[in-house]
């Protein structure tokens, strides 16, 4: 599955790396691409192993706000 998330609270590439590192810990993640200026993340994942809610929770744990768009 491919899904786009709106992420607020990112200010720099360090923020991007923090989110990438956090989300990459999740089983079922295939790929994540974060666009800092657009404040979005395009996430490819196996929906049988991972849910959008789990991705949002992981981003929130990293200190940012996220929602599916």
C-alpha positions in Angstrom: 0.0 0.0 0.0 1.1 3.6 -0.7 -0.1 6.4 1.5 0.7 10.1 2.0 0.9 11.6 5.5 0.9 15.3 6.4 3.6 15.9 9.1 3.8 19.1 11.1 6.6 20.2 13.3 9.5 19.5 11.0 12.0 22.3 10.6 15.2 20.8 9.2 16.8 17.7 7.7 17.6 16.5 11.2 13.8 16.3 11.8 13.4 14.3 8.5 16.1 11.8 9.6 14.5 11.4 13.1 11.2 10.5 11.5 12.8 8.2 8.9 14.7 6.4 11.7 11.6 6.0 13.9 9.3 4.7 11.1 12.0 2.3 9.7 11.8 0.4 13.0 8.3 -0.8 12.0 7.8 -4.2 10.5 6.1 -4.1 7.1 7.7 -0.8 6.0 8.9 -0.9 2.4 9.9 2.7 1.8 9.5 6.2 3.2 10.2 9.5 1.3 9.8 12.7 3.3 9.4 16.1 1.7 10.4 18.8 4.2 9.0 21.8 2.4 5.7 20.2 1.6 5.5 18.7 5.1 4.6 15.3 3.7 5.7 11.7 3.8 5.0 9.1 1.1 5.1 5.7 2.8 5.0 2.3 1.0 4.1 -0.5 3.4 2.6 -4.0 3.6 -0.9 -3.4 4.9 -1.1 -7.0 6.3 1.8 -6.2 8.7 1.4 -2.4 9.3 -1.4 0.1 9.6 -1.5 3.9 9.0 -2.4 4.3 12.7 0.8 2.5 13.7 2.8 4.8 11.4 1.1 7.9 12.8 1.8 6.7 16.4 5.5 6.2 15.6 5.7 9.7 14.1 4.0 11.1 17.1 6.3 9.3 19.5 9.2 11.0 17.6 7.7 14.4 18.5 5.8 15.4 15.4 2.1 15.5 14.4 0.9 13.4 11.5 -2.3 12.6 9.7 -3.3 10.7 6.5 -4.1 13.0 3.6 
